[in-house]
Amino acid sequence: MSQLVVAIVSPGTMGAAIGGRLHAHGVRVVTPAGRSEASRARAHAAGIEIVETSDLGTVDFVFSIVPPSEALATATHVADHIGATSRRPLYIDWNAVSPTKAKQCDAIIRAAGGRFADGGIIGLPPGPEGAGPLLFSSGPDATDLARLDGFGVRFKRLDGPVGVASSLKMSYAGITKGTIALGAAMLLAAHRAGCDEVLVAEMAVSQAQGLAAFQRSIPDMFGKAERWAPEIEEIAAFIGADHVEAGIYAEMASFYRVIAADAKGDGALAATLSAILKSR
C-alpha cells in the first residue's frame, strides 16, 4: 500500500501538532508554500514538508485548520488545485465555523469538482504522548477518513450530512468558552463591587470544582481571547439571529476582544483576574 499523504493548511499550533502526530506514525504530511516564517518553522519542527499549492492535487487529504475568518478564502484558494485532478483529494474543513459556513465551503469545493467533509476538533493540540483531541467529521465523503485510522490521530465519523460536525463543535465550544467568559465577567464585576474575596472563598466551599476549573481556564484564556472572539461570533450565527440567546454570544465576542486588547496593552484585566483567582 502506498504511503498516505495529508496536506495541512495551515501549520498553526493545532495544524502543526496534528501534522506532526500523523508524520510520527508514518503519514507523509505537506503544507503549501507562502506561509509566515513562524508557520514554516512549526512545519519544519513537525516534519511537515513545504510544497507548491499546485501539488495539493496529488495528496489524499487536505486538512483546512485556519481561523474561522479564513475558512472560505482557504477553500476558494485550494478548490481548483484539488478538483481538477483525477485523484480528487478529500478536503476537510476542521475549522470552528457555523454549519452555514461549512456548507458554503462544501459548495466551493464541489463546484470545482472536489470532495468535501465537515469537521470539528474537540480538545487541545496533541503532544508527543497522550490520546490528543478527537476529530469529528460528517457528510457522505467523511467515510474516507477511515483510511487514517491507526495513524496516531483520533477520528470519529458522525451520521448525517455536512453541518453536523460543525454543529457539534459550535455547541461544545459555546458551553466551554461561554462558561469561561461568564466566570471572568462575574469575577471582574465582583472585584469592582469589592466582594471578590468573599465570592472566591464561598466558591471554594460550595463550588470547589467550578473554582478549580476557572483557576486553570481563565489564565489560559488571556492569550487565546483574540482567536476565540471570531469563534464566538460563529457560535452566535449557529444559534441564529432570530433567537435571543444569540445576542449573549455576540456580546461574549466583544468581551473576548476587550480581554485580547488588554493582553496587548497593560494587562490590567488579566492581572486583576489572576489576583482574584489566587486570593483563596
Secondary structure, DSSP 8 states (H G I E B T S, - for coil): ----EEEEE--SHHHHHHHHHHHHTT-EEEEES---HHHHHHHHHHT-EEE-GGGGGGSSEEEE---GGGHHHHHHHHHHHHHSSSS--EEEE-SS--HHHHHHHHHHHHHTT-EEEEEEEES----SSS---EEEEESGGGGGGGGGTTSSSEEEE-SSSTTHHHHHHHHHHHHHHHHHHHHHHHHHHHHHHT-HHHHHHHHHHHSHHHHHHHHHHHHHHTTTHHHHHHHHHHHHHHH-TTSTTHHHHHHHHHHHHHHHHHHHTT-HHHHHHHHHHT--
